[in-house]
Amino acid sequence: MTARLVLVGAPGSGKSTVGALLAQRWGEPFADVDAVIEARAGKSVAEIFADDGEPAFRALEETTTAELVDVPGVVALGGGAVLSPATRAALAGRPVVWLRVTIAHAAGRVGLNEARPLLLGNVRGRLLALLNERTPLYEAVSLAAVDTDGLTPAEVADRVEALDLARA
């Protein structure tokens, strides 16, 4: 078995919200990679970054992602998951949709969220750097992209469904 749909995108693109909505519509399980990591580690992503460092978090992210894309349901990846060559390889041939968001909209959605350790400080500047680094990777792993700016989660979910990438 394999995930019915995998969502990738920058922080604030709506992966978790839209993924949960689609899973509910389809009667499928939903998994947010960051939430699964937090539950297993017994601490937040920010605490993992602070206590163990980013490399330790990325290793957890890589193994958790590889596991979750091999089970039925909808999976929302962390924004940086695509940095891993192993994760990019694991996504090959899977129904991956990139939820695109501009910096202005992403910054407004994430605000000063302390749960996002890579965005602490200058949120807009950090988002710009992350998007510049990750955009080619999101593009490379996805079969399609959906722009999310100015749309409600339900409207984004409608557009993802209209792509007809996810197997029924």
Secondary structure as GFF3:
##gff-version 3
##sequence-region A 1 168
A	DSSP	beta_strand	5	8	.	.	.	ID=ss1
A	DSSP	alpha_helix	15	26	.	.	.	ID=ss2
A	DSSP	beta_strand	30	32	.	.	.	ID=ss3
A	DSSP	alpha_helix	33	41	.	.	.	ID=ss4
A	DSSP	alpha_helix	45	52	.	.	.	ID=ss5
A	DSSP	alpha_helix	54	68	.	.	.	ID=ss6
A	DSSP	beta_strand	74	76	.	.	.	ID=ss7
A	DSSP	three_ten_helix	81	83	.	.	.	ID=ss8
A	DSSP	alpha_helix	85	91	.	.	.	ID=ss9
A	DSSP	beta_strand	96	100	.	.	.	ID=ss10
A	DSSP	alpha_helix	103	110	.	.	.	ID=ss11
A	DSSP	three_ten_helix	117	119	.	.	.	ID=ss12
A	DSSP	alpha_helix	123	141	.	.	.	ID=ss13
A	DSSP	beta_strand	144	147	.	.	.	ID=ss14
A	DSSP	alpha_helix	153	163	.	.	.	ID=ss15
###
